[in-house]
Amino acid sequence: MVPHLVTPMREVLPLSIKRPEYAETGEPKTITSKARIYKPEEIVKARASARLARQMLEFACSLALSPGISTDEIDRLTHEEICRHGAYPSPINYRGFPKAICTSVNEVVCHGIPDKRPLEHGDIVSIDVSVYFNGFHGDNCGTVICGDNSIAAASAGAVGTEGGGEEVEDAKGRELVRATKEALDAAIAICGPGVCFSAVGEAIQLVAANRDFRIIHEFCGHGTGEYLHMPPFVRHHRNTDRLPMQVGMIFTIEPIFVEGGRKITVWEDGWSAVTVDGGRGAQFEHEVLITEHGHEVITVL
């Protein structure tokens, strides 16, 4: 693939929508302190933002099932839907990012900029949706195969469609999507108070090895809250991080699996990360809250 036409940044309306600190300047606040431990009243707001992010992700993924629609059109419709719910699309003007969502197609593994290229039957489409609502960011990602409702229904509940569409004859692509979701589920399952963050990478590494896919190392999960990216930072491959999870932490887990080699480069747009060998990628992401008895996935409806 090659980059296609990117339309201008859309305005966030109405102006009464609460905006993050970078909305005007494009410069997010750098957070270097240790991971936040959220209070019960803050967790209520975090849940609300996370659930809205999930609702908007399902909306966007449902649009991506239709061949012929462009990712720019998916962005426009999702932008409008987010604003209609009184939220700010978090990616807009984050370090100058021009769109409301990230749409990463085939060999674009993450941070793809929506453009005018029509989606084709069989395209693997990862969509990352983040919203800023009531002072908190919600962040999640899902992957669907364009034109294939059966894989959509099986892939993390990213959309709620069951049947009604033909299957794509692409066993490897379907396996890639399922394995990436399986890795996210395995990583979430081990989360709880006192568990070292290295266990997340170990769980994901085991799935990748068993299913013969590679993990993109350059991008990690992160804490979320008043700021979009903050500690703790969560690596998705085998590592020696010794930070223990604590009750009240909120963070994302968002592995990316690829076919072939894991070496990537970035297009001239400064955002779209693509595999060097053209291997396709898939990504899934949830927000996890650490509770006294284990964990809670808050990016659910």
N, C-alpha and C positions, 0 to 999 in steps of 0.2 A: 504494500500500500504506500501511497504518498499523501502528504497533507493536501486537503482541499480548502476551498474558500471558507474563511471564518468571518462571520458577520460581526458588526460592532457590539460592544458590551451593552447589555440592556439595562435600563434604569429600574431600580427597586422602588415600586410604588405600592401603597401610598407612602408619603414621606414620614408619616407617623410611625412606621415600622422601626423598632429598636435595632440599632446597627452596632456591629462589633467595632473595636478600636481602630481597625485598619481600613474601614469602609471608604474613607476620604483619601487617606495618604497612601494606602497600599502596603503599609508597613505594620505587620503584627508585632505585638509585644513579645520580646524574648524572655522566656521563663527558664531560669536556671536553678531555682530553688528545688527542694525535694518534693516528692509527690504529695498532692493534697489529700487530706482525709476529710471527706465531706460530712457535714452535719445533716441530721434527718430532714430539716426543712429545705436544705439545698438539694438533697437527693430527690425530693418530690419534683423540683424544677428540672433536674437532670433527666428524670424518667419522662416527663412530659415532652421535652425536646427530643429525646431519643425515639420515643414512639411516633412523633410527628415525622422525624427523619425516615423511619421505617415505612410509614404510610406513603411518603413521597417517593421512596425507592420502589415500592411495589407499583405505584402509578407509572414511574418512568420505565421500569422493566416490562410492564404490560405493553407499552407503546413499541418497545424494541422488538417485539415478536413479529411485527408486520413488515415484510420485505417492501422496500421502496420508500420508507420513511427515512429522512435524514436525521443524524444525531443533532443537528442544529434545531430541527423541528421538535425533537424530544426535549431538548434544552429549553426551548421557548415555552412549550406547554408545561413543563415541570416548574420553570421559573414562575409562571403565572399562578400555578397551583400553590406553590410555597407562599407567595405573597398573599394569595387569597386567604390563607390560614394565619396571616399576621406575622409571618416569620421572614427572616432575611436569608437568602441562599448563601451559605458561608463561603463558598469559593470565590464569589464575585469580588474582584480587586484584592484578593489575598496575594500579596507580592505581584500584583498586576494581572492575575489570572482573569481572563475575560468573560467567563461563562458561569452559569449557576450550578452546573454539575460537571463531573468528569466522565467522558465516554471513551473507553479503551477497546478498540476493535482488533481482533485477531492478534497480530504481532505487537500491537501497542499494549504493553502490560499494565500501565497505570498512567494517570494524569493526562489522558488524552483530551484534547480540546474539541468540543462538538463542532462539526463543520457541515458542509452542504452535500457530502457524499451520501447517496442513498444506500441504505443497508441492503445487503443481498442475502438470499436464502442460504443458511449455513454459517453466516458470520457469527463468531463468538464475541459477545458484547458484554463487557464489564462496566457497570454504572456505579459511580460513587456519589452518594447524595449526603450532604451535610447541611444542617439548618441552624440558625441562631434564633432562639425563641426564649423569651422571658429571661434573657441574660445568660443562657447556657447554650452551648453547641451540642447538637446530636449528630452522630456520624456513623454511616454504614455503607456497605457495598454488596452487590450481588452480580451474578453472571447468568446470562441466558444465551441460547442459540436462536438466532433470528429464524422465524418460521417453524420452530419446533416446540410446540406447547408441552410435549411430554417431558422434555428435559427441564423446561421451566417449572413445571409442577414438582419435579423431583429435587430442584436445586434450592434448598434452604428456605422454601416458602417465599422466594424473592417475588413471585407473583402468585396469585391465587387461582390460576387457570388450570382446569383439569380437562384434558381431551379437547376435541374440536379443531385440532391442527395435525398436520402430517409430521411424521418423524423425519429427521435429517439423517441420511445415510452417511454417517461420519462417526464410526465407533470410537476412534481416538479422541475426537473433540468431545464427545459425550463423556468419555472416561476422564478426560482432563477436568471438566466441570465438576463431575461427581467427586473426584479425588480431592479437589481443592476444598469443596464443602466438607468432605469427611475430615480433612486435616483441621479445619476450623472447629468442628464439633469435638474432635479429640483434644484439642488444646483447651477449649472451654471446660471440658469435663474434669480436668485436673485442677482447676482454679479453686482456691480457698485460702483461708488465713494461714500464714506461715509457709505457704508453698513458694519456693524460689521461682523467679521469672524465667530462669533457665529451663524449667520444666515445660514451658510453652514451646520453646524451640525444639526440645527433644521430642515432644509428642508430634509436632509437625514433620520433623525430619524422618521419623519412623514411617509415617504415611507416605511421604514422598519416595522413600526407598522401596517400600513394598509395592507401590504403584508405578514405579519407574518414571517419575517426573522430577524436574529440578526446581529448586526454590530460588526466587529472586532475593538476594541478600541486602540490596541497597536501600530497601524501604522497610520501615518497622511500624509496629503499633505504638500507641501513645496515650497519655492521659488526656482526658477531655473535661470541659467544664466551662468556666468563664472565658477561657481561651481555647482555640481550636487544637493547638498542639502544645503539650506540656508534659513534664515527667509524670509517671514513669514511661520509659521507652522500652518497647517489647520486641525483641528480635525473634524471627520466625525460623531460625535454623539453630543447629546445635551450638551452644555457647556456654560461657562460665559465669554469667551474671548471677550474683548471689543475693540480690535484693529480695526480701520476702514480701509477699502480698499481705496487706493489712486491711482490716475491716474499715469500710468507708472509701477505699480507693475505687476510682472509675477509670477504665482504660479500654482501648480498642485492641482487638486481635484481628489481623487482616492479611493472611498469607496470600502470596502469589505463586502459583505453579506454572511452569512452562514446559513445552515439548523441547527436545533437543538441548542445546547448551543454554546456560544461564547468563551469558555475557550480554550486556545491554549497552545501548547508546541513547542519546537524546536528540530529537529532531531540532531543527533551527528555531522552532517556536519556543524553545527553552523549557518545555514542559513534558511533551510526549515521550515517554520512555519506551523504547522498542528493542526487541531481541535482535542481535546482530545476524543470526542465522535464519531469521524469519519464522522461528517457532512461535506458535500461538500461546497466549497466556489466559489465565482465569484468576479471578480474585473474589474472595468473600470476606466480609467484615461484620463484626458485631461489637457493641459496647458491653463490657462486663463490670458489674458492681460486686465487690467482695463483701460478703455478709458474715455474720457470726457463725452461721451453719454451713457456709460454702460460698456460693456465688449466685448471682441473678443476672440473666441476660436482659438488658433494659431496652434494646432495640427490637422489641417485639410488640405486636398489637394485642 
